[in-house]
Amino acid sequence: MTNKLIAWIRIQELHKHPTILFPFLLGTAIAWSDAGAIDWRVFAVSIIITYFITNGTFMSNEYFDYETDRINIERVGGDKVGVTTTGGTRVLAEGLLPRMPVLIASILFFIAAIPLGMLLQFHLNTGILTMPFVLLGILGGLLYTAPPIKASYRGFGEIFMAIGFTVPVFAGYYVQQGFSWLPLIVALPWTVDVPALKIIREFPDYEADLSVKRRNLVVIFGREKMAPVYILLTICAIILFVPIVFIVREPVLLLLLLPIFFLLRSVIPMIKGEWKDREALDVICKNGFIGMLFILVALTGIFVLIGF
């Protein structure tokens, strides 16, 4: 019983939830800096919806990625799967849980988000785009690996992630303050860096993805051609901090040096071609992941401090 419980906790990938939670918090922070207050009821319900959709996404991905995960042993860090690698939790690949209950659980999490979305839109009056955001989150999370789209198997996974990880920023703002271009402008570095990290995390899984015909961009074009793409996207993400500088114009902008530092620590070894070494690739992935998260942490901190 204890092993089963641990497996259910493990398959939720709670350590990865901040990648969805932080974008929503960023949107909320921008709204708070604009208005000086937020509706905490809306915030609480939205956080629960975010958790449900994120859990449904990770579990469904685990189910539909089963064949890939089962044979995927070419990953950074060997058999250990962490935040800088792909390959899922390996709960299903190792037979720790049966597959069908995991799929059912993921669907139940998706379904549970719908009445809460209706509560936001029709009782708490968060606007007509609320339910479309909820449904977009559900469909995007499910169809990333599920048929008939199977975006991550057909070269669309990076686009799905760029959109799917940006929508929470806009939604976090929208349910509090309504429509504005501001959260989308602020989110630009994050929007560009998310697919960049997705690309570099595909490098160690190249052989496994190729063997199961998972046609992500690295499989389609090869690592040699995608290395410059990662470099370009990461540099673009850094450049896209510039519009935020003109929007904010406060000393708190110094917080942006945190993500810039780690992104540079990731991109400079890539320029030198160090990604060809497994240990160096591990470091590149880790710095890229930390830099990506610090984009959200720094931006959220900036707008929270402005609100104060």
Summary of the structure (lengths in Angstrom):
residues: 308
radius of gyration: 19.2
end to end distance: 47.5
largest distance: 55.6
contacts: 1066
relative contact order: 0.13
helix: 75%
strand: 0%
